[in-house]
Amino acid sequence: MKKALSLTGMMLGGLAMGFAQSNSFTLVKMLNEYAPVGSNMVIIGSQLKSNIVPGKAKVLFGSTEATIVRVTDDSLYIKVPENAQPGNTIKVVAGGAEKTVPSQYKDKRNMLFDFESGSVSEFTTKSSKPGAIDGKYIRVEKEIPSWSVIDFVQGNVPLPADVVKNPENYVFKFEVNTLKPFDANMIKFMIDGDYHEVNTYLWKSRQTFDTRGQWQTFSIDLGKMINTPLKESSAKHKVKFSYHGNGILDADMSFDNFRIVPKED
């Protein structure tokens, strides 16, 4: 009798452990929030391989199911379905758990620059190299001298009142692609900034940044950029992105979809 109880206890314990395991995976982010329809998207997380089983698990863009290509412990590879729409929420259903990937697919809220119209950059292109992810983009392919000012994007942009008043509640995002490493100089992102300390985020090349020809989404806490209150009375704000730093950079960097989105809860 004791042996039977012991076996029953072990079976129940195993079921409990299996159920706990099925809910233990986490979803952190999309590597590229603007992955084109039909291409492979990578979702970064943890404990994915042991919990997400192709053929059993589901990945949904809204109500449209995506094909799972492969799974590693920290990366879920899926094919973006034909019916994927900007603003879709992506959910992963596995082992009785349903979890949401942070951020929206192709989030177009508070878009600053998408380079489809206007003349905010002399570097706007349709080049097949590295290739577009959402229409026109900009590609900076030139040598950047040390401490020279290269304004590669600039324009006067209206901002939502809440962004102006509460920048700490938002994230500044864009997609970036490097064909050569960003390993010298500096990029400065400014909103009513001064290139130095006021409303200027310094992206320094202390550690080499290189996407190796792949598009990735880059995020900056807007509160780290806006350190001086923006004028609520201003109809538009001066937005400028510039190379300006120490060291000669052999640049080949592409950018797209500069936007400001609400932080996730």
C-alpha positions in Angstrom: 0.0 0.0 0.0 2.8 2.4 0.9 4.5 1.5 -2.3 1.4 2.3 -4.3 1.0 5.6 -2.5 4.6 6.4 -3.1 4.2 5.8 -6.8 1.0 7.8 -6.9 2.8 10.7 -5.2 5.7 10.5 -7.7 3.3 10.6 -10.6 1.4 13.6 -9.2 4.7 15.3 -8.4 5.9 14.7 -12.0 2.6 16.1 -13.4 3.0 19.2 -11.2 6.6 19.7 -12.3 5.5 19.3 -16.0 2.7 21.8 -15.5 5.1 24.3 -13.8 7.6 23.8 -16.6 5.0 24.5 -19.3 4.4 27.9 -17.8 8.0 28.8 -17.0 9.0 30.3 -20.3 9.3 34.1 -20.8 9.0 36.3 -23.8 11.3 39.4 -23.8 11.1 41.1 -27.2 11.0 40.9 -31.0 14.5 41.2 -32.4 13.0 43.1 -35.3 9.5 44.5 -34.7 9.3 45.4 -38.4 10.2 42.0 -39.9 8.5 41.9 -43.3 5.6 39.6 -44.1 7.0 36.2 -45.3 10.3 36.7 -43.5 11.6 35.0 -40.4 11.1 36.9 -37.1 13.0 36.1 -34.0 11.4 36.4 -30.6 13.8 36.5 -27.7 13.0 34.9 -24.4 14.1 32.2 -22.0 13.4 28.5 -21.4 11.7 28.4 -24.8 12.9 25.1 -26.3 11.7 23.0 -23.4 8.3 24.5 -23.4 7.4 25.5 -27.0 7.0 22.4 -29.2 6.4 22.9 -32.9 3.2 21.2 -33.9 1.7 21.6 -30.4 2.4 25.3 -29.6 0.8 28.2 -31.5 2.0 31.7 -32.3 -0.7 34.1 -33.2 -0.6 37.6 -34.9 -3.9 38.8 -33.7 -6.0 35.8 -34.8 -3.7 34.6 -37.6 -1.4 31.7 -36.8 2.3 31.9 -37.8 4.5 29.0 -38.7 7.1 28.0 -36.1 10.4 27.5 -37.9 12.6 26.4 -35.0 13.2 27.0 -31.3 16.3 27.3 -29.2 16.5 28.0 -25.5 16.5 31.8 -25.9 15.1 32.3 -29.5 11.8 31.5 -31.2 12.0 31.6 -35.0 8.7 32.1 -36.8 7.5 33.1 -40.3 5.5 36.3 -40.4 2.1 35.3 -41.8 0.7 36.9 -44.9 -2.2 38.5 -43.0 0.0 40.1 -40.3 -1.1 43.7 -39.7 0.6 46.7 -38.2 -0.4 46.9 -34.5 -1.0 43.2 -34.1 -0.3 41.7 -30.7 1.7 38.5 -30.9 0.8 35.7 -28.5 2.4 32.3 -27.8 0.2 29.5 -26.7 2.1 26.5 -25.2 1.5 23.9 -22.5 -1.7 25.5 -21.3 -0.1 28.9 -21.0 -0.8 32.0 -23.2 1.8 34.7 -23.1 2.1 38.0 -25.0 5.3 39.3 -26.7 6.0 42.8 -25.4 5.3 45.6 -28.0 3.2 45.6 -31.1 4.1 44.3 -34.5 5.0 47.2 -36.8 3.9 49.8 -34.2 3.2 53.0 -36.0 2.0 55.1 -33.1 3.7 58.5 -32.7 5.9 58.0 -35.8 8.5 60.7 -36.1 10.1 59.7 -39.4 9.3 56.8 -41.7 11.0 58.5 -44.8 8.0 57.8 -47.1 7.5 61.5 -47.7 9.2 64.9 -47.0 12.9 65.7 -47.1 14.2 65.1 -43.5 17.3 63.3 -44.7 19.6 63.5 -47.6 20.4 59.8 -47.0 16.9 58.5 -47.9 17.1 55.5 -50.2 15.4 52.5 -51.7 18.7 50.6 -52.1 18.5 46.8 -52.3 21.5 46.7 -49.9 20.8 46.0 -47.1 17.2 46.1 -48.3 14.0 47.7 -47.1 11.8 46.4 -44.3 9.0 49.0 -44.7 9.5 51.2 -47.7 12.1 53.9 -47.9 14.8 54.1 -45.3 18.1 56.0 -44.8 21.6 54.6 -45.3 24.7 56.4 -44.1 27.5 55.0 -46.1 30.5 57.3 -45.7 33.6 58.0 -43.6 32.6 60.1 -40.5 35.6 62.2 -39.4 36.3 62.7 -35.7 34.2 65.4 -34.2 32.6 66.5 -37.5 28.9 67.1 -37.2 26.9 65.0 -39.7 23.2 65.6 -39.2 21.7 62.6 -40.9 18.0 63.3 -39.9 16.4 66.5 -38.9 12.9 68.0 -38.9 10.3 69.9 -36.9 7.7 67.5 -35.5 4.5 67.8 -33.5 4.5 65.6 -30.4 1.5 64.4 -28.4 0.9 66.4 -25.3 1.5 63.5 -23.0 4.8 62.7 -24.5 5.9 66.3 -24.0 4.6 66.3 -20.4 5.6 62.8 -19.3 8.5 61.6 -21.4 9.5 59.1 -18.7 6.4 57.0 -19.7 7.7 56.5 -23.3 10.3 54.7 -25.3 12.1 56.0 -28.4 12.5 53.2 -30.9 13.9 52.6 -34.4 15.2 49.8 -36.6 18.9 49.7 -37.4 21.1 47.7 -39.7 24.9 47.7 -39.9 26.9 46.4 -42.8 30.1 47.7 -41.1 30.5 47.8 -37.3 29.7 50.9 -35.3 33.0 51.0 -33.4 34.0 54.6 -33.3 32.6 58.1 -33.1 29.1 58.7 -31.5 25.5 59.2 -32.5 23.4 61.9 -30.8 19.6 61.7 -30.7 18.1 65.1 -29.8 14.6 66.5 -29.2 15.1 70.3 -28.7 18.6 69.3 -27.8 22.0 71.0 -27.9 24.4 68.3 -29.0 25.8 68.1 -25.4 23.8 67.8 -22.3 20.3 69.2 -22.9 17.8 66.7 -24.3 20.5 64.7 -26.0 21.1 61.0 -25.8 24.6 59.9 -26.5 25.0 56.5 -28.3 28.6 55.9 -27.7 30.7 53.2 -29.4 32.4 52.0 -26.3 31.5 48.4 -27.3 31.2 47.5 -31.0 27.7 47.4 -32.2 27.1 45.2 -35.3 24.0 43.6 -36.6 25.9 41.9 -39.5 23.5 43.0 -42.2 20.3 42.2 -40.2 17.6 44.7 -39.2 17.1 45.0 -35.4 14.9 47.1 -33.2 16.8 49.5 -30.9 15.1 51.1 -27.9 16.0 54.1 -25.7 14.1 55.2 -22.6 12.8 58.6 -23.6 13.4 59.8 -20.1 17.1 59.4 -20.6 16.9 61.7 -23.6 14.6 64.4 -22.3 16.3 65.7 -19.2 15.0 69.3 -19.6 11.2 69.9 -19.8 10.0 70.4 -23.3 7.9 73.5 -23.9 4.2 72.5 -23.8 3.3 75.6 -25.8 5.4 74.6 -28.8 3.4 73.4 -31.8 6.5 71.5 -33.1 9.8 70.3 -31.7 13.2 70.2 -33.3 14.2 66.6 -33.7 17.7 65.9 -34.9 20.0 62.8 -35.2 23.7 63.4 -35.7 27.1 61.8 -35.8 29.4 63.8 -33.6 32.1 62.2 -31.6 35.7 61.0 -31.2 37.2 58.7 -33.7 37.0 58.1 -37.5 34.0 55.8 -38.3 33.9 53.9 -41.6 30.1 53.9 -41.5 27.6 51.8 -43.3 24.5 52.1 -41.1 20.8 52.1 -42.1 17.8 53.3 -40.1 14.0 53.3 -40.3 10.8 54.0 -38.4 11.9 56.4 -35.7 9.0 56.5 -33.3 7.9 57.1 -29.7 5.7 54.5 -28.1 4.2 54.0 -24.6 6.2 51.8 -22.2 4.7 48.4 -21.5 2.9 47.9 -18.2 
